[in-house]
């Protein structure tokens, strides 16, 4: 009798305990290169300059670990395409604002719960390897309300955020 393949033995249900929720899967893109117009100095405002983007985006125990389906995780191919689009269309001057836009993209469109984004100008000065910024963001945690708290708020005419979503 043939033994099942390793992926067939894995449970496909989502994590059910608090310990499982603490596990974090990190999807990353290291060394994404492109060119864009960004900066505050006159010599940066007319021609694209090279930038490097490194990012790591965390998901609490991605379902893809069990299902082996790309739809259950962050597709780094789609993230790459979104980064290319951002490089072509943004109007930011500062790397900090550009990094924040990337963070918002990963948190909202791609469902990341935690992320770290570095945006670097490797050719800004001839006497340093690179300059840049690294930011780290987390998805806001909604407070968990007990059923009695929800009923009390409903009775007073208040509807808690997220209870009707």
N, C-alpha and C positions, 0 to 999 in steps of 0.2 A: 504494500500500500504506500502511495506517495505522500510524503509530509507536505502540508500546506506551505506555500511560499511565505517568507517572513512578513510581508505586508498584509497577507490574508489573515494572519494571526492577531493583528493589532485591533484593539477595540476602536470603533468608529464614533462612539458617543463623545460629546464635549466633556471637558473636565468638570467634575462634580464637587470636589472638595476645595476648601480654601488653600490647602497646600498645593493643589494642582494649579490654582490661579496665580500662584507666585512664580511659576516657571515662565521664563520669557524667551521667545525665539527671536533672534536678531537677523534681519535681512539687511544686507549691506551692498553698497556700490562704492568701490574704492578706486579713485583715480579717474573719475569721469572728467574728460577734457572737452572744452569748447571755447568759443570766443564770443565776446559781447562788448557792448559799450557800457561801461560803468566807471564811475569815479567822480571826483570833484575838481580835479586839476584840468586845466585847459587842454593839455596834451592827451587826456583820456576821453574827451567828449566827442571826438570826430571819427575815430577808427576803432574797430573792434580790437580787443586785447585778449590774450589767453587767460582762462580761468580754470581752476581745478575744483571739483566738488567731490567731497567724500561724505557719505552718509550711512548711518546705521539706524534702522527703524525696528522697534520691538513690538511684538504681538504676544499676548499671554497665551502660551501653549497653542500655537497655530494648529487649526484643525487639519491642515495639509499634512501634518506629521502622521496622521492616521488615515486620511482619505486619499492622499497622493494626487490631489486635484489642485491645479493652479488657482482656481477660483476661491480656494480656502486660505489663501495667503496673499502677501503683497507681491505682485508680478513686477520684478525689477526691470523687465523689458518695457512695461508701460510707464514705470517711473522714469526710465531713461528717455523715453519719447516725450514725457511731460517736461523734463529738464531741458531738452533741446528746444521745445516750444517756448519755455520761459526765457531762455537765453536770447531768443529771437525777438520776443515781444515786450519784455519788461521795460520799465522806465525808471528804475531805481538808480540812485547815485552811490549809495553806501552798500558795502558788502553785508553789513548787519541787516539792513532792510531786505536785501535779496535773500539772505539766509532765512529770515523770518518768513518770507513768502514760501520758500521751499518747505519749511516746517509746517506751515498751515496747510499746504497741499498734501503732505504726508499724513497729517492728523485727520483732515476732513475727507479728502477724496480716496485715500488709500487705507484708512482705518488704523493707522499706527497708534499705539498707546504711549510710546516713548520714542524719542529720536534724538540723535546728535547729528548736526550738519556742520561741515567745515567748508568754507568757500575761500579759495586762495588765489592770489595773483602771483604767479610764479616769476613774472618778468617785470615787476613794478620798478625795482631798483637794481642797478648792476652790481651792488656790493652785498646783497642778501639773496638767499635762495628763494624766499617767498615771503609775502605778507598776507594776512587774512584774518578770519574770524571763525570761531567755533561757538555754536549755540546748542543748548540742550533744552528740550521741551517735553512736557508730559500732557496727555489728554486730561482735561479736568475730570475729577472724580465726582460723580453725582452722589449726594448723600442717600443712604438707604433708609427709607422710612418704614416703620412697622405698620401693619394694617390699621391698628388703632389710631396712629398718628394721621394716616391718610383720611380715615373716616372723620376724625375731628376737623381737619382742614377743610374737607368737603362740606361738613356741617356749618362751618363758619363762612362759607362762600369762597374759600380759597381753593384753588386747584394746584397741587404741587407740580413743579416743573418735571416733566418726564412721565407723569402718571397717565397722561392721555395719549402719549406718543405711540 
